[in-house]
Amino acid sequence: MSRAQTALSDATPTSDFDVERIRGDFPILSRTVNGKPLVYLDNAATSQKPAVVIDTIKSYYESSNANIHRGVHHLSVKATEAYERARATMQRFLGAARPEELVFVRGTTEAINLVAQTWVRANLDRGDEIVISHLEHHSNIVPWQLLCEQTGAVLKIAPINDAGELMLDDFEKLLNEKTKFVSMAHVSNALGTINPVRQIVDLAHACGAKIMLDGAQAAPHLAINVRDLDCDFYTITGHKMFAPTGIGILYGKHDLLEAMPPYQGGGEMILSVTFEKTVYNKVPHKFEAGTPHIAGAIGLGAAAEYVMEIGLDAIASHEHELLAYGTEKLLEIQGVTLIGTAREKAAILSFTIEGVHPHDVGTILDQEGIAVRTGHHCAQPTMERYGITATTRASLALYNTRQDIDALAVGVRKVIEVFG
Ligand SMILES: Cc1ncc(COP(=O)(O)O)c(C=O)c1O
């Protein structure tokens, strides 16, 4: 179990984690905003990019740019090698058995829609059930609603408790012979809850369902091993793990990917085309129609190498200590309520301030150079569970420091002064 998965009270500072050196890897962190040093606490929305990722993309365009897979010329071969090398890196990052189990997609949203419209749609009858939880991002709700409208399947919602933890017993009660598919966040973007995913996978499999885990918020913070998790599908999105936007990964067990119909038709996903019959390409290319985001994939590989070199356990440990510190600092302030107090939590501090709209909180913090997110965080049902419409969310990453938390606490006190 990683340090981030232990109780908050266990947190101790880590001495071997050189956060100042890491900050030096991210050029944007040295800029100012509104005349103040940038304090970037909006990592759950998107993370900043280290120089190694920016340089890898620049170097690709300067020295190897070409379309992949179809060319015999030097640049095409180089670009293809770099793209497939990135897939192999992501295989290591996710602990998958083979590179063919990784499909490059635009991001988590596309991966969930892809699985919904291929494996699940092909295996669903009217009246069958799909289970998600009350913690999901809209991208893990709406694709299932669309599918249910198209097929007559029924969407079931596993509840959460007041701390924002999945109620496992109630989840288990929802599972039955009609349950065909379960799709759950590994880590909640709105509250930071880390779900007990291995138990969830076992429960889903015990009733004969397949399961997908949405790892958008897990990948930058926790070591992931899809084989240990035994999930059928797993998805991550590059831009939240220090890579470019527009690129992500869908992992699927090989036999499932093989059995699935294609998602989109076009070039690259075929072996041969005649007007009478088209033969599809082998996996993963069957799911990569059209020219992919080649530079993005290569950038994602560079980001994964960067993170693996620092070590996800070291990152989790650093963030865990910051989360404990931030929790303490915010709770010292009268009028602040933390939304999401799960025992197993990633580095997200979602909170409300009595009598102040989160939008005003965000605006005043911005004047101090502090970037946080305010709103429903694309998780309106989660907000509704707490009887609120929005929170202010400070989400941390490996480059954040205790000074960032101190700045946040000072900013929050200022908000209360202004509106108090
Ligand atoms: C838990 C979770 N799932 C899915 C997504 C969607 O990711 P993307 O917009 O990169 O597809 C997000 C983005 O915030 C998220 O936090």
The ligand as an SDF file (V2000), in Angstrom:
LIG
                    3D

 16 16  0  0  0  0  0  0  0  0999 V2000
  -11.9200   11.7070  -12.4450 C   0  0  0  0  0  0  0  0  0  0  0  0
  -11.9190   12.3050  -13.8260 C   0  0  0  0  0  0  0  0  0  0  0  0
  -12.3590   11.5780  -14.8580 N   0  0  0  0  0  0  0  0  0  0  0  0
  -12.3590   12.0490  -16.1100 C   0  0  0  0  0  0  0  0  0  0  0  0
  -11.9260   13.3220  -16.3930 C   0  0  0  0  0  0  0  0  0  0  0  0
  -11.9470   13.8010  -17.8100 C   0  0  0  0  0  0  0  0  0  0  0  0
  -10.6420   13.9480  -18.2810 O   0  0  0  0  0  0  0  0  0  0  0  0
  -10.3890   14.5600  -19.7350 P   0  0  0  0  0  0  0  0  0  0  0  0
  -11.1270   15.8700  -19.7660 O   0  0  0  0  0  0  0  0  0  0  0  0
   -8.9230   14.7490  -19.8060 O   0  0  0  0  0  0  0  0  0  0  0  0
  -10.9110   13.5850  -20.7070 O   0  0  0  0  0  0  0  0  0  0  0  0
  -11.4770   14.1300  -15.3650 C   0  0  0  0  0  0  0  0  0  0  0  0
  -11.0710   15.5230  -15.6150 C   0  0  0  0  0  0  0  0  0  0  0  0
  -11.1290   16.3660  -14.7460 O   0  0  0  0  0  0  0  0  0  0  0  0
  -11.4610   13.5960  -14.0480 C   0  0  0  0  0  0  0  0  0  0  0  0
  -11.0110   14.3280  -13.0230 O   0  0  0  0  0  0  0  0  0  0  0  0
  1  2  1  0
  2  3  1  0
  2 15  2  0
  3  4  2  0
  4  5  1  0
  5  6  1  0
  5 12  2  0
  6  7  1  0
  7  8  1  0
  8  9  2  0
  8 10  1  0
  8 11  1  0
 12 13  1  0
 12 15  1  0
 13 14  2  0
 15 16  1  0
M  END
$$$$
